Amino acid sequence: MQLNTTRVAQSMQGYSLSQFFTTLIFAVIIAVIEIVIFLCTRTIFKRIYEPKTYLGDEKRRVEPLPRTPYGWLPALLKMPKEDLIRTSGLDAYFFARYLYIHAIFFLSSFVVLGVILFPIYTIDGKGEAFGKNGLDILTFGNISPHHSLRYIAPLVLAYVFLGAYFFMLYVEMKVFVEKRQALLRSSTYQSRASATTILVTAIPKEYLCPDVLYRIFNQFPGGVKHIWLNRNLEDLPDKANKRMKLVEKLETIECKLIKTALKNEAKKKKMMMKNNQINLEEHVTIDEDEEDLLTYYIPKKKHPTMRIGSIPILSSLCCGKKVDAITYCKKTISKLNTEIERAKLNLNKYKPINSAFIQFNTQIAAHMAVQSVAASIPLAMTPRYIDIKPLNIVWSNLKLTYYEQKIRKLIMVAATGALVVFWAIPVTFIGILSNITYLTDKLTFLKIIYNLPKALIGLITGLLPTILLAILMILLPFVLKLLAKLSGKPTTDSIDRYVQGSYFVFQVTNVFLFVTISRSVSSVIIDIVQNPPSAATILAANIPTASNFFFSFIALQGLTVACGVLLQIVTLISFYLLGKLFDNTPRKQSRRYFTLSSLDWGTIFPIFTNFIVITLVYSIIAPLILIISGLAFGLFYIAYSYAMFYVNDFPNDSGGLAFPRAIYQSFTGVYLMEIMLAALFFLVQNEYGSQAAIPQGVLMCILIAITIIIYMTMRSSFDPLTYYLPVDVEEYAHLENPHKRRFPVTRKVIRKLQYLRTTDDISMISNINDAVMDFYDNTMENAYMNPVLRDPKPIIWIPQDSLGIAMNECQRTAQSYPNISMSTKGARFNKKMKIKIDSPPPDCFKTQEEDMIHTRF
């Protein structure tokens, strides 16, 4: 029995091939199901799959795709990719470009590396004599000790591969800077307030005066146009939030009662029709100016009640005083309206906090001010931010001092580090689970798995770990966003950029490094225990086999996730299921219908950057990963192009700033690849037991130094042009692209390497103005005031009804509470007693949050 079990375990050393195909088949089945559902429902649910063909600003809309099951794909691929700038902005355009260039690069690299390396790795390799079979024979670790000269090929190809990759990144950063600078110079961008406004934080008390700040910053060309000094509004934001909650609660109650009244009247009429006693004009005889129609149709005792008290949580449960909900909501809203409006007239009673928004008359002045040394006092008036959009400000973080920000940041970094350690525990378990068959010799209780069907074992060791890993990583972004906000970041843009950095660290650490290490160690832990001095050599021979897990992981993601992006299952459920269950007021319906889904670049980019890191690391060690990643990135490109053209909205466009960070993060994969290859070269042995590739290891170390130089050069060259407008902006705009004349050969090469994009010449920036998405311009003197002070009081929105209850409520509310606005405009109950909306909320054009909804009408 022991002998048979050992043989089974040995035969499963190469079971990775079965694992891979089991995972692949399962992923294909899921993908096919998703695609079939998508094809069947795409033309039926237009709001889900093509909302941008009829919603939103007209200049950002797109033409509908063919309604045939297969005609949509060729039409999508033929669409000019630069049109993404018009429809979705630069963030979306560069994300699509990021996916596309890596798909093309990986597929083309596989043609070269696969043709050369596969014969070197497989012909006369270690084979079954060394426990290498299945996909393991296609890796670096399968080179026989008798053929140590073959290690020259991986070295040379590593130089060629990385040289091509560096050139590609250089071209992409050059394209990015061209478009980024074109955006900063565009007339539409310059016309908006955020282009000429900076946020100054950590202002000393002595400088907290508009006159002092004016004298300091008016020295820049063009001078200061406006200064918004931020103030500590104390409980005013809480009052505004409470008021909005009560408004929505009152709308819910009113709609529910009106609907109940309509149903009751319909039942009465039905009964009276049966008895031939119906009087269709009965309700008209009521004097609507004097009577409370709501109470007439729904007795007061049946009105909803609520409990109130000094302790909200306890009082709402059982300890509070029971009051009529409608009356309480109206009285409280009226009281809050009075208090908030009174506070707006007495702003001087609120103390200034140590931050201010300063708007200049010229754009170049803002860029100079944000880069200058602003104060003689150490750490004063720093950091400063530019391109701040009013909608993206985290107002609660503006009052933090410099030291408070630093302390919070340190605490957040410590918390993030703790999360890395915490997350490593389940991730390591997942890595061990994917390689559990290697542990059965010593851990005898695991031998029960050999009694399972081979297909089930393949699912447990191949599919289950990838699903668990994907689920585990979904939970993390929410925690990171909370930590970023608590750290004191003043804008949602800065929060997204921090999340992009921290989430990438998590992805590389937990999804790649810990899985690689745990999988490699678990596969050889028995051999290491039996022969500790040979641990390094054993690991060197087995680390390449860890690539098998990532074959399955990337294939599963490429098939299921990409098709899931097309299917939009979350939006489908949210709109049609949750909408019917919870959207019981016109405001809720309007919000769900006209608010399109978006993509969070802080969490989207790191996922794909990590895929690139994994692919780069194993590109030489296991070239098969190149074609798997290339095809996966191709599927992702198609899926996200469709989503960005037709489904997603991008009101918060940062001008593509997530793209260069992703480019620089890709260097992590280069470094890890070089380090791993260098280590493998130093550890491999020939048939005599001596080191066989020391020169190759040394040359890889030299390549690491070259990579560092290239990275630093790119950062120093492109970073200033990524964020700031150069002083020669006016002069450069009048030049006729001098680089075309000076470097014609280089220019031709770059054009040839535009990755088959016939419409993507970097000089084609005619639609760059369309990338600007902002609803505030320089004429708005209150653009950078706190929304509590800027936005008017909300209007209670209820639907009209055939009984006249809603109109009666509006009249009675206006008489009893003159400072409360209530309207039925654009909302009604239809004959089926369903709420229908014909226009946006009556107050949407007055509030920042709903300006985007207003434009869609």
Buried (B, 14 or more C-beta within 10 A) or exposed (E): EEEEBEEBBEEBBBBBBBBBBBBBBBBBEBBEEBBEBBBEBBBEBBBBBBBBBEBBEEEBBBEBBEEEBEEBEEEBEEBBBBBBBBBBBBBBBBBBBBBBBBBBBBBBBBEBBBEBBBEBBBEEBBBEEBBBBBBBBBBBBBBBBEBBEBBBBBBEBBBBBBEBBBBBBBBBBBBBBBBBBBBBBBEBBBBBBBBBBBBBBBBBEEBBBBEBBBEBBBEBEBEBBBBBBBBEBEEBBEBBEBBBEBBBBBBBBBBBBBBBBBEEBEEEBEEBEEEEEBEEEEBEEBEBEEEBBBBBBBEEEEBEBBBBEEEEEEBEEEEBEEBBBBEBBBBBBBBBBEEBEEBEEEBEEBEBBBBBBBBBBBBBBBBBBBEEEBBEEEEBBBBBBBBBBBBBBBBEBBBBBBEBBBBBBEEBEEBBEEBBEEBBEBBBBBBBBBBBBBBBBEEEEBBEBBEEEEEEBBBBBBBBBBBBBBEBBEEBBEBBBEBBBBBBBBBBBBBBBBBBBBBBBBBBBBBBBBBBBBBBBBBBBBBBEEEEEBBEBBBBBBBBBBBBBBBBBBBBBBBBBBBBBBBBBEBBEBBEEEBEEEBBBBBBBBBBBBBBBBBEBBBBBBBBBBBBBBBBBBBBBBBBBBBBBBBBBBBBBBBBBBBBBBBBBBBBBBBBBBBBBBBBBBBBBBBBBBBBBBBBBBBBBBEEEEBBBEEBBEBBEEBBEBBEEBBEEBBEEBBEBBBBBBEEBEEEEEEEEEEEEEEEEEBEEBEEBBBEBEEBBBEBBEBBBBBBBBBBEBEBEBBBBBBBBBBEBBBBBBBBBBBBBBBBBBBBBEEEBEEBBBBBBBBBBEEEBEBBBEEBBBBBEBBBEBBBBBBBB
